[in-house]
Each structure stands twice: as C-alpha cells, then as structure tokens.
Amino acid sequence: MRGSSGDDSAERLADTLSRYLRSSGISARLKQQSVLNDWAELLGPQIAAVTRPISVGGDSTLLAEATSHAWMAELVMMEQDLLASLNRVTGDRPIQRIRWILRR
C-alpha cells in the first residue's frame, strides 16, 4: 500500500518532467506535432479526405500532401484559414506555413 510520501514523489517527478519539457522546447514541439493526429478534427472531413499531413519541421513548416493540383491550388489560397484552425492547439509555437506536395 502506498502512502502519501509515494504520491508526493510521483507529483514531484511529474512537476520536474513538466518543467524540463517546457524549458527544453519539447513541450511546444509536441503541441505542434499534435496537429498530425488531430488533422481531420481541426480541418474538417472534406479537407481531410483530400489531404494528409506528413510532418512539422523545426522551422514550424507543416509538410502535407494533397490528392490533386487543383486541390493544392485551393489549399494554398486557404492557407491563412487553415493555419488559424491548426494553431488552435499549437500553443506558444504556432505553425508558420504549410508546404503542399502532390500525393503519389
């Protein structure tokens, strides 16, 4: 049976880990990366059906695929709206731009 001292140790470890993740920038990068998993929820089913996120680079550029040149052109025109939707979850380190490539 664990006493309160065990719980205190776990809380101190969690606090220490949280501080480290924030100070190292890893926490912000993890928030950026969360858009890859939450893509459909953040951008909606229509856009998710014709796109796929690939990665977020260290320069805060999101690389994503589109199914056609026509969609790529449309998505480039929508970039500011897409960034606003994506950056609802990125916190202090927003995604700065989206680079589209054609899905092969």
N, C-alpha and C positions, 0 to 999 in steps of 0.2 A: 504494500500500500504506500502510495506517495504522499508525502507531507507537503506542507506549504513551501518548504525550502526547495523542493524539486520544481515546483511550479515557478518560484522566483527565478531559479536558474534558467529555466526554459524561456521565461519572459526576458531576462537579461540577454540571453543569446539571440533571441528574435530582434530585440532592440539594436544590439550590436550589428547584426547582419543587415538590418534595415538601414542603419547609418552608413555602413560600408557601401551598400548598393547605391545609395543616393550620392555619396561623396565621390565614388568612382565613375559615375555616369552610367553605370549598368542599368540602374532602375529606369532612367529615361529611355535608354535603347530598348529595354524590354517593352515599355509602353508603345514605342514606335512599332516594334515587331508585332504587337497585338493586332494591328490592322490586317495582317496576313490571315489571321484566324477569323476575324470578325468582318471580313470583306463584304459578304452578302448582306449582313445586317446593317453595315454602315452605308453601303451604296445602293442597296435595293436589289430585288430579284432580276429586273430587266438588265441592268448593267452587269451584275454578277454572272448572268447567263452567257455573256459575250466577252468576258474578261477573266483574267486570272492573275492575282498578284504573285510576284516571284520573290522579291527581296527588298529590303530597305538598306541602302548603303550608309556608310559612315558620314557621308556628306548630306544626309537626310533626303536623298533622292529615292523615290519608290520606283522600282522596275516592275512593269506589268505587261501582260500580253493581251492583245485584242484579236478577235476572230477574223477581222477584215480591215482593209484600208479605209473603207467607208466609216466603220466604227472608230478607227483610230482618229480620223479627222474630226468626227463628232466629239470624241472624248477630249481631244486637245482643246477644243473650244469650250468644253465644260470644266477645264482643269481647276479653276478657282472654286467652283461649287463643289467639286469632288474633294479638293483639299480641305475645304471647310468641314465637310462630312467626316473625312478621315481624322482630322485633327481634333475632333470631339473627344478622342480617347488618348491622344499622344502626350498631353500634359505640357511640360516646360520645353520639350524638344519637338516642335511640330515638323511634319514632313514639308519640305520646301518646294518640291517639284515632282512631277510624275513623268517618267520616260516610258513611252509605249513602244512595244515591238510587236511584230506580226506573229501570231501563233502558227507554228508549222505542224 
